[in-house]
Structures are given as structure tokens and as C-alpha cells.
Amino acid sequence: MEFVSKKIKKHNFSAGPAILPASVIAEAAEAVRDYQGSGLSLLELSHRGPEFVAILKEAIALTRELLNLPEDYEVLFLTGGASSQFFMTAMNLLPQNGNASYVDTGSWSTKAIKEAKLFGNIDTLASSKDKNYTYIPKGYTVPNDSTYLHLTSNNTIFGTQYHTWPATDRPLVCDMSSDIFSRPIDVSRFGLIYAGAQKNLGPAGTTLVIVRKDMLGQTGERAIPTMLNYETHIAKSSSFNTPPVYPIYVCMLTLRWIKALGGVTAMSHKNQEKAALLYREIDQNPLFEGTAAKEDRSLMNATFVSKRPELDNEFLAACEAEGCVGVKGHRSVGGFRASIYNAMPIESVQTLVNVMQQFAEKHA
Ligand SMILES: *Cc1c(COP(=O)(O)O)cnc(C)c1O
């Protein structure tokens, strides 16, 4: 399996749904037509049949293997997006009137805090809102009575990422939607990890949840609807109701692709190389500047602005002319954002860098 497809049509820098490996797209397309010579499309196969049962089993096994998960962690593929995890985490983990700590590093954290407040006493220990979320707050103390500390590991919109985890003995609960499988992690620090698939794992439609079993069963009298209870999905291996068969299949293919290329350590090396190439240009180019604090820069979403905003539309057009799409920044930051997830080849990053250089020369 090659890292770079010869048949790249466009360089997809979108933040999500986002680029997938070309070989995964090809295999997923074939499965829609005819799943492994079965004479049926994967779209019409039963979720209780042997084909999908094997797919789900492999997706879970690959997640365990790639992240080196200890036995006491469960792997779930759920629906409702990462956004449903904002409330499901608190609902399933917090004791009645329990406490949890949160760090506010942007829109996704803010939403997680809002939802968690429905279920307990939520203490926002630190926030980078004072500087439009351009940095990761550090140097706070996590109270001993916090059930967990919630973090957003990579801030997709603001282009920041944790490169070290806060010092605390409280379990971390982490939204890893936009950097899961991009680097090795010490899973033992985490009580729960969740990630919407559509950034770095697969298409929209499923959410990966990894939970340590001892985090559960502490909620006392709280009534939890069956579908929103992690225990339901653990007991029924993510098939209590009809799971999103096709999204889970594409995630499984992506996980196979990650493994074939050397796992999350290999991904991390590639990602560092790509990010270094892009940030070097952002720093050197006289027309552009990065928006995030250097030590907190995301290796997944590089945010930058032009020093001559009147040229913004012309720059986006220059990107499009070279096939670079999805470079426009999120409305809350402005400027530009290049998302360079696992599946993004370094050649595509080089293409964007070339466009930036040529653009600066033209306007020198
Ligand atoms: C995209 C994103 C979300 C929202 O995911 P949905 O699946 O659309 O609910 C949450 N957190 C982060 C970090 C994201 O990047």
C-alpha cells in the first residue's frame, strides 16, 4: 500500500470531513459495488451477518493493537458524533453532585463544558479565551476531588495541540477527534477517549470511544437512557441497535492502512515532517504569519493569516488553481487553515508551500 496515490485529483486540506487514504477510498468504493465477491453491496448486508461481525471485530482489534490498549479498556463505535460525547461522558462518569475539571481551549471544549454542567459541578480550571484560543493553558492544579480532567487534545479550529499532558493523577477524559492515531499516546493516563471519525479515521457517521472499565458504574441513582449508557454498548459489542456499518468498515480500512505503514509511530514521524515543512514556510514567508503560539502548534491543523488581508481571496484562488482545496480558515479565526491529517501526503503539503512561495514572489 503506497503512502501517496498517483491518482490524486485534488489536494484536500479540509478540516472535516477530511482526506482519506486513496487506497482506502478505492477499496471502500469496490465494497459498495460488490463486497468481496459476495454478489451483494456492503450497504445491503446485515449487521448481524458474518461479514460485518468480522469487520467490527477487526476494527476493535486494530484499535487495541495500534494504541496498545491494556485489557481493562473497552472499544466502542457509536453514533451521535463527538458532540454526543460531550454529554455522554459526564452522564456516564460523574457521580450525582460529583465534580469534574475542564480546560477550555476553544469552541469544542466550550461545548463540552456546557453539556457536562447538566450532570455535575464543572470547574473550568483554565481557559485561553483571553487570546482567542491561540495557546494551551498550563500551570493549573487539578483538585483531588475531580472525577476526571477533560481536555481537547487538538483544537481543530484554532490550530493548537497538547504536546505534553498536564501533571495530575486524576484520569484524563479527552476529545481526540482531530488527532486520534496521529501519534503514540500513554493510554494509562486516560479514563476515556472519544473521537468523531471524520477527521483522522474515516467518514462521518461513527464515533470511537475508548473507556477504562473502572470509570463506569459510579453514577449512583442517575437514570441513563439505554442508548446513552456505555454499559449497553459494551455488553452488546457496539451492536445493541444497528451500528453504522459502512462508516465502521471505512474506519477499519484506515486502521489497516495505518498498521501497514508502521502504526502510530510512523504516522507521528510523517506528521512531524509535514508540519515542519508547512510551518517553516509560514514563518519564512513575508506575506503570512501563524496564529497559534509556537510551542502549542497543531501538527494536524495549521492556522495562519495573511499580513495583507486584501489579498486573501486572491490567495485562495491561487491555491484552487493548483488543486489545493479547503484552505479557507474557520470564521472564528479568519485567514487560512491547512489540515494535514494522517492521510495527507507530504507532496500535497509541498504543493501548498510552492503556492505560498509563488504568491509571495508575485506580491513582493
Ligand atoms: C469536529 C470536532 C467535533 C465535533 O464532532 P461531531 O462528530 O461533528 O459532533 C468535536 N471535537 C473536535 C475536537 C472536533 O474537531
The ligand as a Gaussian input file, in Angstrom:
#p B3LYP/6-31G(d) Opt

LIG

0 1
 C      -15.204000      18.109000      14.636000
 C      -14.979000      18.076000      16.092000
 C      -16.031000      17.817000      17.000000
 C      -17.461000      17.631000      16.559000
 O      -17.633000      16.401000      16.003000
 P      -19.098000      15.896000      15.523000
 O      -18.798000      14.476000      15.154000
 O      -19.491000      16.750000      14.378000
 O      -20.025000      16.015000      16.659000
 C      -15.726000      17.765000      18.339000
 N      -14.471000      17.944000      18.788000
 C      -13.441000      18.199000      17.949000
 C      -12.072000      18.387000      18.504000
 C      -13.668000      18.274000      16.577000
 O      -12.639000      18.519000      15.748000

